[in-house]
Amino acid sequence: MLEIKSLYAGVEDKEILHGVDLKINRGEVHVILGPNGSGKSTLMNLIMGHPKYKIFSGEIIFESEDLSKLAVFERARRGIFLSFQSPEEIPGITVENMIRAAKQAITNEKIKPLQFRKELQAMMKELAIDPTYATRHMNVGFSGGEKKRNEILQLLMLQPKLALLDETDSGLDVDAVQLVSNGIAKFHDDQNSCLIITHNTQILKHLTVDKVHIFLNGKIVSEGGEELINEVTENGYSKFS
């Protein structure tokens, strides 16, 4: 589904990623671990097409298509979704209208408001989100945990092919992490894929992880299975530096 080939990239003239290679097949869950500042979020933003980040050389291929010339909205239409580390507040547009507009833009189909509201309310109930939040402005006045659950709500309603989850669990209490973990597990199946950055392995509780990538100084320095998660949890990153 996704193949990254010898990717060198950064911000302006500052190189942050130094030759990243990564391949994710349909149906797989990949996890990126690494200390702060190692380039993990830069990689996520490059896949999604954030204009701040620049590819110096290399390729990002999604379903056999080079993403480098595609705008963010075009990547979203191809089926890529990014859950932000720090979700933005958007005054003036409600949660319901935002998600419905996004779904219409992605599918290019008219969505009936009443049917959509029914589906949205059911999903909000599963994620323990107060249903009145559907009529509140997007993330305005939401707590950190509410913003993160709102990201998972969008993921479940939009049903992308590739979910990029950038520390969706950061700053959450135990109960909120459990809800987010359940939401990701509900989303994932053999037709979609997940790339997850996390410092809290509890979010992976209900998922089968296919591959773990250790990021240090803008490079993937080690790859393996779930045993790498246990190794990092017990010993940190000193072995890989």
N, C-alpha and C positions, 0 to 999 in steps of 0.2 A: 504493500500500500504506500509506504513512505520510504524513500531512500535518499540519504544525505551522503554526498560524495566529496571528500577532501575539502571541507568547508572552512574557508578563512574569512572572517567577518569581524565587524566592530562598529564603533561610533565615530563618525568623521574620519580622521586618519589614525585613530587608535585601534589596533587589532586586539580583539578579545578572544576570539575563537581561532585556534591554531591547527587546522587540519582535522576536522571532526568527520568521522564516518559512522553512519548509523542506518540500520535497516529494520523496518517494522512490517511484519506481514499482517494480513487481515485476521482479525480475531485475537491478536496478541496484546498483552499488557506489558509495557516496559517501564522501568523505574529508573530515574536519575537521582543519584545521591552525590553530595559534594558540599564542601563548606561554602559559606556566603562569599560572593565575589568570584566564584570559579567559572562563571559563564553559563550557568544553567538557564536562567531567565532570558539571557541574550539569545540562546538557541530557540527557545519557545517563540520569542517575538519575531525572529527571522522567519520561522516557518509560517507565522500568521501574516507577515508582511508589514510590520510596524515601520513607518517611514524613517524613524530615527536611526534604524540599524541598516548597515550597508554590507553587501556581499563583495569581498575583494576578489575571491576566486572560489571555484567549486560549484556544486549544484544541489538544489533541493527538488527532488522529483516526487510528485504525488500522483499515484495511479497513472504512471507513465508520462505525466505532463510536467514540464519545467515550470516551477512557480515564480521564477524571478521576474517575469514581466506582468504578473497578475496583481491587481489591487487587492486590498484587504477584503472588500465585499465580494470580489470574484472568488477568492479562496474560501470564504464562508459558503458561497453557493456550491463550491465543489464538495463541501462536506467537512470543513475543518472548523473546529471550535476551540477557543482559548478561554479558560477560566483564569481570571486575573488574581495575582497575589494580593493586590489592593484594589478591589472593585471601585469604580468611579460612581459618584452621585450624579444623577441626571435630573435636575429640577424641570418641572413642566410636562413630564410624560409619565404616566402611571406604569406600574409593573406589568399589568395586563396588556395595555396598549403597546408597550415596548416589545414584549415577547411575541405578541400577535403580528406586529409590523415586521419583526425580524423573520418570523416564520413565512409570512407572505412574500417577503423579499427573496428568501432562499428558495422557496418552492415555486415562486411565480404563479401561485394559485390564490384565488379569493377564498378567504377563510370566514365561515359564518361565526359571528361574534358569540351567539348564545351557546353553540356547541363547543366553541373554544373555551368559553368561560367555565363550562361544566367540566371539561377535561383539566383545566388549570386548577380549579378548586379541589378536584380529586387528588391531583399531584401535590398540591400544597398541604393537604391533610396528611399524606404519607410522609412528608418531610417536616411535619409539626410546625408549619408556618401559619401564623394567624391569617385566616382568609381575607380579613379586611386589608391586609397589606397589598392585595391586588390592585386596590384603588389609590394606594399611596404613590408618591413620586419615586422613581427608581432609585433605591438605596438611600434616599434622603432621610436622615435621622435614624437609619438602621444601625444596630450594633454591629461589631465586627463579625460575630457569629451569624447574625441574620443576613448580612451581605453574602457570606460564603454559602449559606443554604440557598440563597436566591440564585447564586451561580449554578448550583446543582439543579435547581428548578428549571433554569434556562436549558441546561444540558438535556434534561429529560423531555422537555417540551420540543426542542429543536431536533433531537435525534441525529446528530452528525455522524459522519463515518469515522472521523479521527478526533478524539478528545485530548486536548493539551491542558493538563491540570497543573498549574503553577502554584504549589504550596496552598492548595485549597483548604488544607487542614490547619494552617498556621493560626495561632491565637485562639483556637477553639477549646472549650472544656470537653471533658470525657464524653458527655452525652451528645454534644454537637458533633464530635468526631464520629461517633457511632452512626448518627443520622446521615452524615455526609458519606461515610463508608457504605452504608446500605444503599444510598442513592446511586453511587458509582456502580455498585454491583448490579443494581436493577437496570442500569443503562447498558452495561457491557454484555455482548454476546458474540457469536462467531462471525458476525458480519461487520463489526466495528472494532476499532483499536483504541488503546489508551497509552499516552505517554505522560507519566506522572513524576513531578518533582515533589519530594516530601522530606521532612525531618522527623516525622512521626509515623512509624510503621503501622500504627493501629488502623490507619486509613486503608491499609491493604488487607485487612483481616478477612474480608469476604471475597477476595480476588485471588486468582491463580496467576502469579507473576512468571512471565516467560523469560525475561532477561533483565538483569540489573547492570547499569552503567555507572562507573565511578568517575566523576568529573573533578579534575584538579587543574588550575591554571589554564583554563580554556581548552583542555584536551580530555578525551576519554582515556584514562590510564589503566583501567581494568574492566573486564566484563565477565559476567557469570550468572549463576542462578540465585535463588533466594538465600543461599548460604552467605552471599556477600552482605546481605542486609544484617544478618546476625553478627558477622565479623565487624562491620562498622559500628553497630550498636555496642558491642563489647570493647572494641579497641580504638575506635575513631579512625582517622584517615592517615595516621602516621606511617603505617605500613606502605601506603601507596605513594607517598611523597618522595 
